[in-house]
Amino acid sequence: MQRLIRNDLRLYPYKFEKGQHLTEQMRTSRLKKCKELKALTRGDKLDQIFFTDEKMFTVEPLQNAQNQRRLLPEGSPRAVNAEEFIFHSP
């Protein structure tokens, strides 16, 4: 089977790559929040920053990157397996 895929179909197995799917609105929102946080750390307002130990997560099965491959022609750009995370705004 492996010989048929590589020699006849000229396809090669590539591993999935993880990443986040960010829209332009999400990018600008993150940049704005980072600039605000950076501005808070400049002055003596550092003691007013409140960090929590909360974590956003989704209940999805973990992917085993060793077992999941994508068959693509040799030299083609590897598509990023972007996982979409939903962040809830207050």
PALUM-251854 format. One record per residue: residue in three letters; x, y, z of N, C-alpha, C in turn. Coordinates in steps of 0.2 Angstrom, whole numbers, m for minus. Layout:
BEGIN
> type;nX;nY;nZ;caX;caY;caZ;cX;cY;cZ
> ala;X;Y;Z;X;Y;Z;X;Y;Z .
...
END
This chain:
BEGIN
> type;nX;nY;nZ;caX;caY;caZ;cX;cY;cZ
> met;4;m6;0;0;0;0;4;6;0 .
> gln;10;6;4;14;12;5;18;13;m2 .
> arg;20;8;m5;23;9;m12;18;11;m17 .
> leu;12;9;m17;7;11;m22;6;19;m21 .
> ile;5;21;m15;4;28;m13;10;33;m15 .
> arg;16;30;m14;22;34;m15;24;34;m23 .
> asn;24;28;m25;27;28;m32;21;29;m38 .
> asp;15;27;m37;10;28;m42;7;34;m41 .
> leu;4;36;m35;0;42;m34;5;48;m33 .
> arg;11;47;m31;16;52;m30;13;56;m24 .
> leu;11;53;m19;8;57;m13;13;55;m7 .
> tyr;14;60;m2;18;58;3;15;60;10 .
> pro;16;57;15;12;58;21;16;64;25 .
> tyr;12;69;27;14;75;31;10;75;37 .
> lys;13;77;43;10;77;49;6;83;49 .
> phe;0;83;53;m4;89;54;0;94;59 .
> glu;m1;100;58;2;105;62;m4;109;65 .
> lys;m3;110;72;m8;114;76;m7;121;75 .
> gly;m12;125;76;m12;132;76;m19;135;78 .
> gln;m19;141;79;m26;144;80;m28;148;74 .
> his;m35;147;73;m38;151;67;m40;158;70 .
> leu;m36;163;68;m38;170;71;m40;174;65 .
> thr;m46;177;67;m49;182;62;m45;189;63 .
> glu;m47;193;58;m43;200;59;m46;204;65 .
> gln;m52;203;67;m55;206;73;m52;203;79 .
> met;m50;196;79;m47;193;85;m40;196;86 .
> arg;m37;197;80;m30;199;80;m29;206;83 .
> thr;m34;211;81;m34;218;83;m36;218;90 .
> ser;m40;214;93;m42;213;100;m37;211;104 .
> arg;m33;206;102;m27;204;106;m22;209;106 .
> leu;m21;212;100;m15;218;100;m17;223;105 .
> lys;m24;225;105;m26;231;110;m25;229;117 .
> lys;m27;222;119;m26;220;126;m19;220;128 .
> cys;m15;218;123;m7;217;125;m5;224;126 .
> lys;m7;229;122;m4;236;123;m7;239;129 .
> glu;m13;237;131;m16;240;138;m12;237;143 .
> leu;m10;230;143;m6;227;148;1;229;149 .
> lys;4;231;143;10;234;143;10;241;146 .
> ala;5;245;145;5;251;148;4;251;155 .
> leu;0;246;158;m1;245;165;6;243;168 .
> thr;10;240;165;17;238;168;22;243;168 .
> arg;21;249;164;26;254;164;26;258;171 .
> gly;20;260;173;20;264;179;20;260;185 .
> asp;17;263;191;17;260;197;10;256;198 .
> lys;7;254;192;0;251;193;1;243;193 .
> leu;7;241;193;9;234;192;5;230;198 .
> asp;4;233;204;1;229;209;m7;229;208 .
> gln;m9;232;203;m17;232;202;m19;227;197 .
> ile;m14;223;194;m15;218;189;m17;212;193 .
> phe;m23;209;191;m25;203;195;m25;197;190 .
> phe;m21;192;191;m20;186;187;m24;180;190 .
> thr;m27;177;186;m31;171;189;m28;164;186 .
> asp;m30;159;189;m28;152;186;m33;149;182 .
> glu;m37;153;179;m42;150;175;m40;148;168 .
> lys;m43;143;165;m40;141;158;m46;139;154 .
> met;m46;142;148;m52;140;143;m50;133;140 .
> phe;m54;129;139;m53;123;136;m59;120;132 .
> thr;m58;116;128;m64;113;124;m64;105;126 .
> val;m69;102;126;m70;95;127;m70;91;120 .
> glu;m64;90;118;m63;86;112;m57;81;113 .
> pro;m58;76;109;m53;71;110;m46;73;108 .
> leu;m41;71;111;m34;73;109;m32;70;103 .
> gln;m28;73;98;m26;70;92;m19;67;93 .
> asn;m18;61;91;m11;58;91;m8;60;85 .
> ala;m3;65;85;0;67;79;4;62;76 .
> gln;6;57;79;10;51;76;6;47;71 .
> asn;0;47;73;m5;42;69;m9;46;63 .
> gln;m9;52;64;m13;56;59;m9;60;54 .
> arg;m10;58;48;m6;61;42;m10;63;37 .
> arg;m8;68;33;m11;70;27;m7;68;21 .
> leu;m10;65;16;m7;63;10;m7;69;5 .
> leu;m1;72;3;m1;78;m1;5;76;m7 .
> pro;4;79;m12;10;79;m17;16;82;m14 .
> glu;22;79;m16;28;81;m14;29;89;m16 .
> gly;32;92;m11;33;100;m12;27;104;m11 .
> ser;21;102;m10;16;106;m9;16;109;m2 .
> pro;13;115;m1;13;118;6;9;114;11 .
> arg;12;114;16;8;110;22;2;114;24 .
> ala;m4;112;24;m9;115;27;m9;115;34 .
> val;m11;120;37;m11;120;45;m18;118;47 .
> asn;m17;113;52;m24;111;55;m26;116;60 .
> ala;m29;121;58;m31;126;63;m36;124;67 .
> glu;m35;124;74;m41;123;78;m44;129;81 .
> glu;m50;130;80;m54;136;82;m56;136;89 .
> phe;m53;140;93;m55;141;100;m60;147;101 .
> ile;m65;146;105;m70;151;106;m68;154;113 .
> phe;m67;161;113;m65;164;119;m72;168;121 .
> his;m74;167;126;m80;171;129;m78;177;131 .
> ser;m82;183;129;m80;189;132;m85;191;137 .
> pro;m83;195;142;m88;196;148;m93;202;146 .
END
